[in-house]
Amino acid sequence: MIELLTSAQMRAIEQAAITAGSVTGEELMERAGRGVVAALGEEGAGRAVVLCGPGNNGGDGFVIARLLAERGWEVTAQLLGDPAAVGGDAARALARWRQGGGSVAPLDTAALPAQGLWIDALFGTGLSRPVEGAAAEAVTVMATRRAREGGRIVAVDIASGLCADSGRFLGPAFSPDLTVTFHRAKLGHYLAEGARGRLVVADIGLVHDGSAAARLTGPEDIPAKAGGHKYDHGHLVVAGGPPGFGGAARLAARGGLRAGVGLVTVACPAAAVAENAARLDAVMLRPLPDAAALAAMLKDERITALCLGPGLGTGARTRALVAVALEARRGCVLDADALTAFADTPETLLAATHPDCVLTPHDGEFARLFPDLAAPLGEAPQRGPAWSRLDAARAAARRAGCTVLLKGPDTVIADPDGNAALNAAVYASAVPWLATAGAGDVLAGLIGGLMARGCTAWRAARAGAWLHVAAARQFGPGLIAEDLPEQLPAVLRELGA
């Protein structure tokens, strides 16, 4: 399980270790510097410029400068501000750099060598206001010259200009080639614009106290499937739409079936039964003319979960079906049209949702249901910590009283109790080919299938999101939505699930 921290949590962990006497701030700075140099690998010495700020991030930079010089690198250190203003552990790191023969020049990005190594140690995770003045110019020049001339940028802890808690830009910012952070990754390394380049988490010898802002989803979220009768593994009902719109429901049904549920039924208007029958075999079919028919169907207690939304339409029929499904208090996934149908009256939907429900909006659907929570995400932040997708999803889950899965490359999953997880398809797990029509329908079915098997809404959302990306990675580029369910057996086989 990979835990993610806020900048405040990281500071508290460091301070607790220092207060307990297990380490000094100066020792932590040395360990951080060694961690960055180790992450650079065994490449031959070259030219490096270390851009240092006046705080502890700059202190890390002076340690890095000294260690690189000891390995034969030609190193220049530049400082933002007056050297006399550098204090504490950073001042001691600066003194050791000077004692070893190193010099410090004022910040001057015009002096950056072409195609060299540029180390950004200006601000780090403590940035709480937009980058301005000489620092803003440095950030802009680094990005421009790297694009034009080559060279590499290594960020110490986090790229200057990025909010460590939201991954959003505070003024000018850039995407580093490598980020080396310490002890644990921060939220901003996985959210929004923060997930760029390559990330290395260096161990600096701290003991983690278990508190975390969120965690990444992982294979540990996937439930094992034991033997038994098909009804022991649940029955998922996917509500289908009119003729010509059945593909989305079929994709969801196939995803649910591959998730290990015992039975899946597509319930659709009578006129759409023949169309769906021509495309489905293991999935059962049942006419569903209206909400009264769904209420009658749900008298069968063996139906353990429902999935509504994919291809369902956004009219009165959908609103009535959703109302009946929620009133039944079964596991319920609401996706796509089941969310958009309430765009004009989101309060009606949110008054009916319950803890056994999962909402799976993309950004546009989220904005229609939670306009006040989405609005700050579209505004340039003026200070940090900036409002993040995680903040928005958490607030939405509390308001709705159910699990909310906010889709995107940095998918955020939150429950009403404040628990949060990220399913971040970034760095080595990036799957740009997952942005294809119908992929979200498969995800909704996956979550519904897991809920039908008995998973809580919170676990089903985490497991479904992870399996969705794992299946896409299993297939590779060229993926279409129909391929996703067919990759799940191989993914599950590797997990032994």
N, C-alpha and C positions, 0 to 999 in steps of 0.2 A: 504494500500500500504506500503510495507516494503522497505525502502531505504537503500542502501549500500554506505559506504563512503570509500575513500582512507585515508591513514594515514595522509596525508597533509591536507585534508579537516577536519579531526577530530581535528588536532592541531589548525587549524584556528578557528574553532568553540569555542574551549576551550579558546584560546587567546582573542577572541572577548569578551567573557563573563568576563574574568579577566580584560581586558582593560576598559570595561564599568563599572566595579565596582560592578557587580551583584554577584560575587563570587570570592574567592581567590583560588590560586593554592592549598593551604593547605586544604581548605574546600573540593575541588574536590577530593583530595587524600583520605580524610576521608570518603567521600561518596562512592568512589570506593571500599575502604576496607570493608565498611559495606555491599556493594552490593555483594561482594564475600562471605562473611560470611553468609549473608541471603540465598545465592544460595546453601550453604551446607545443609540448612534445619535444622531440630531440632534433628539431630542425637546426641547421647551421646558423651561426651568428650572422646578424645583418645590422641594419639601421633601425632604430626605434625612437619614437618620440612619445613621451609619457606626459599627458595633459592632466595636471593635478589641480584639484580644488582646495579650498582652505580648510576643509573638514577632514573627517576620518577617511573618506573615500580617497582624498588626496594623499593621506598618510599611507594607505595601501599602495598608491601609485609610486611613492618614493621608495618603498620596500621593493616593488617590482623593478624600478629603475636600477637599484643597487644590485639586485640578484641577476638581472640581465647583463649588467656590466661585468659582474664577476664571471659570467659565462662567455665573455668575449664580445658582447654586442657593443656597437657604437650607439650610446644612449644620450638623448637630450631630454631634460626635464623642463617643462614649462609650467608656470604657476599662475593661476587666476587670483590676482590680488597681491597684497603686500606680504612678503615672507614674515615680517614681524607680527602679522596678525594670525599666523598659524600657531595653534596652541596644543596643549595636552600631548597625547600619544602621537599625533601627526607631527608635532614639532620635534619630537624625539626621532621619528623616522626621517624627517628632513635633515636633522643634525647628522645622523649616521650616513646618509647619502653624501653629505658634504665632506664628512670625515674621510670617506673613501675616495675623495677626489672628484665627486660629482658637483656640477654647477646647476644653478637654477636661473632660467631666463623668464622674463615676463611672457605671458600668453601671447603667442604670435603665430597664427595659423598659416601666415604667408611663408613661414619657415618650415612647413611640413615637407619632408623629402618625398619625392615622387616614388610611388610603388614601394613604400616602406611599411613598417608596422606602426600603427598609431594606437596608443592605449588610452582609452577614455576613463580617467579617474577623477572626473570633475565633481559629480554630485552623488551618485549612488542612489540607494533606496530612500534616503531621507528627503528627497525633493518634495516641496510642498507648494511651490509657486512656479509660474511659467519662467522658463529660461529667458534671460534678457541680456542686453549689452554685449560685452566681449564674449561671454559664454555662448550666447545665441549665435554670434558670428562664427565662433569656432565650430559649433555643431553643424551649421549650414555649410561651411567651407569643407569640413571633413566629408560630408555626404557628397558634395559637388565634385571635389577632387578625386574621391574614390571612384565615382562613376566615370569621370573623364580620363583619369590617368592610371587607375588601378590602385593597388595597395590594399591593406587589410586593416579593419578596425576591430579592436578587442575592447569590449565594455567590461569594466570592473563592477560587479554586482548587478547593475542594470544600466542600459544606455542612458546617458544624460538627456533629459527632456521627456523621459517616460515616467509616468506615475507607477510606482511599484505595486500599488494595490488595485489598479484598474487596467493597466496596459495601455492607457490613453496618453496622447501627446499633451504635454504641458508646454506650449510654445513650440519652437523649432525642435525637431528630433530627427533621428536617423535609425536605420536598421543595421546593427553591427553584424560582422561576419561570425563572431564568437562572443558569447557572454559567459563569464565565469562568476557564478554566485556562490554563496557560502552557507553551509549547514543544510538548508532546505531551499527549494525554489520558492519564489514569491508569486502571488496571484498574477502580478503584472507580467510575468514571464510566459503565461499561458493565455491571457485574455487580450482581446482586441489587437492593437498593433504590436504588442510586446513579443509575440511568438514569431520572431524572425531570426534567420541565421541558424547558429548551433548553440545549444545550451549545455554547460558543464556545471554540475554542483560539486563543489570542493568540500571535503570534510575538514573542519577546523577544530575538531575535538570537543564539541559541545554536546551535552546530554540534553535530549529533547524531553520536555515535560508532558508531551501528549496533546497540548492544545494546538489546534490548527484552524485556519479559516475555512479550509475545504480540503478535499483530496481528489486525486485523479481516480477515475473508474479503472477497474482492472479485472483480470480473469477471476480473481477471488469473489467477484460479485455474481458469478454464474452459478446457478443451482445445479446440483446433480440430479439425475433422473433415475429413480428406482423402478423396480418391476411392478406389475399389477395390471388390473383391468383398465381399458381405455378411459372409463369414466373416473378412475382414480387420478387421472392426469388432467381432468377438467374438460370443459366444453366452452369454446369461444364462439360467440355470435358476432359476425361482422354485418352491419347494416349496409345494404347496397342501394345504389341510385337507379334512375330510369334507364331504359335501353340506350345504348351508345355511351354510357358513362360508367360501365361496370368494371373497367380495367383496374381502377384504383382499389376497389373493394377486393377484387381477385388477388391483387398484389398483397394487400394486407392479410387476406386469408392464408395465402401461401406462406407469408412470413410467420404467422401464428402457428401454422402446422409444423414448420421446420423448427420452431422454438420448443417443440416437444409436447404441445397440448394434445390431449387424447382425441378430441373431435373438434372440427370447425364447421360452422354453418354460415353460408352467405344468405341472409334474409333480404329479399329485394321485391320490388313491385312485380306482380304476376307477368306483366309484359316483358320483363327482363330475364325471366327464368330461363327461357330457351337460349338466349345469348350466353348466359353464364354457364349453362349446362354443356355447351359446345366447347368450353375452355377448361372445365374443372372435372376432376375425377374423384380424388380422395376427399375433396371438400363437398359437404352436403349443401343442398339448396332448399329454401322454403319461401313461399310467397309471403310478402309482408306489405299489405295494402296501406296500413295506417298504424297510428299509435295504439289503438285498441288491440290490434292483432299482436303487437309487441308485448303489451301487458298480459295478454292471454298466454303467449309463448313463455313468458318469464314465470309462469306458475310452475314450470318445470325447474325444480331446485337443482337439477344437475347442470344447468347452465350457470357457469361460474364467473364469466366475464363477458363484456361487450366492447366492441370497437365501433365507434360511430364517427363519420366525417369523410373518409376518402370517397370521392365521387358521389356524395349523398345529395348535393344540392343545398341551396341556402334559403329555401322557402319555409312555409309554415309546417310542412310535413317534417322537415328536419328538426325544427324547434320542438314539435310535439314528441317526436321520437326521443330526443335528448331528455326531455322532461320525464318521460316514463322510465328511461334507462337509469337516470339518477335517483328517481324515487324508489327503484328496486334495491338500491344500496348494494349492488354487486360491484365487483371490480369493473372499472369503466375507463376506457381511453377515449378522449375527445380530441379530434385532430381536424385540421383543414376546414371543410364546410361546416362541421359541427361547432366550430368557433366563430367563423365568419357570419353564420346565421344570426348571431347575437351581437353583431357589431354596433347596432343602433341602441341596444339595451343590454350592455354587458352585465349590469347589476342583476338582471334576471337570471343569467347563467350562474354568476358567482354566488348568488343566494342559495342555489341548489346543489352546488358541488360539495363533496364530502371527502373524508380521508382516504377512501378506497378509489379515488379518481386520479387520473393523470391527464393534464392538459399539455399538448405538444405544439405550441405555436412557433412559427418562424417570426422574424422581427416584425413584419407587417401585421400579422395576426396579433402579436403581443401588443403592438401599439394600438390596435383597435379595442382590445379588451382592457388594457391598462395604460391609457394615454398619458396620465400624469407620471407614471413610472418610466415610460419609454422616452418622454420628451427630453430629460436631461442627457440622455445618450446621444442625442442629435445636436447638442450644443457644445461649443468649445469650452472645456473646463478652465476655470479661472484659478483654481488652486487644488492641491491634493490633500488627502486622498480624494480622487475624483470618483463620481458616481459610476459604478461599473455594471456590467451585465449580471454579475453575481448579486450585487445589491438589488437590482431590479427584480431578478428571479426570486430572491428570498422574500422581498416585500410582496410580490405577487402571490407566492405560496401561502404566506400568512393571511393575505386578504381572501383568497379563494378557499382556504382551509383544506388544500389538497396539494399533491405534488405537481410542480411545474417544470417542464423540460423545455428550455428556450434554445431552439435549434440554431446551429451555425458551426463553422469550423471549431469554435470554442463553445461547444454546447454546455450549458449550465443546467444542472438539475438541483432543485431545492424542494424541501418539504416544509410543512407548516411549523415544525418545531425548530426551524433555523438550520437544520443540517444542509450541507451543500456539497456537491461533487462536480467536477469538470470532466467532460469527455472531450479532450482536446485533440483533434486530428491535425496536429502541428508537428514541427521538427521531423523526426524520422517516421512519425505516424501520419504524416500528411497524406490525404487522399483527395486531391482536387477532382478526380474522376467521379467522386460520389455526388457531385453537384449535377444530378441528372434527373429528369422527370420520373416521378414515381418512387424515388428512393425514400421519401418521407412516408409514403403509404406502407412500404415494407416495415419501416421502423415502428409505425403505429401498431401494425399487426404483431410484430415481435413482442412489444410491450404487453399487448393484450393477451398473447399466448402465455407469456410468463405469469401474468396475473391469474389467468385461468388455471394454471398449474398450482396456484397457491402462494405465489410471491406477493409480498406487500407492494403497494404502489411505489414506494421509495426504492425498493430493491429492483423491481421489474424495470423501472425507468433507467436505473444505472446499468443493469445487465443488458437491457435491450440496446442502449446507446453504444455500449462497448462492442457487443456482437455485430452491430450494424457496421461499424468501422472495420472490425476484424474481417468481416466477410468481404468488404470492399477491397481491403489490402490483399486478401487471399486471391481475388480475381485479377486485380491490377487494372491498368489503363484499358479503355475500351468498354468498361463496364456499362451495362444498362440495368434498369431496376429489376428486370426479370432474372438477372444473374444472381442477385443478392441471396435469395433464399437457398439457391442451389449450392452456395459456398458454405452454408452453415454446418452441414455434416462434417466436413473436413476440419473446420474450426473447433467444433465440439469434440471431435475425435482426438485432436491434439491436446485438448484440455482434460480428456478423460471424463467429460461430463455426460 
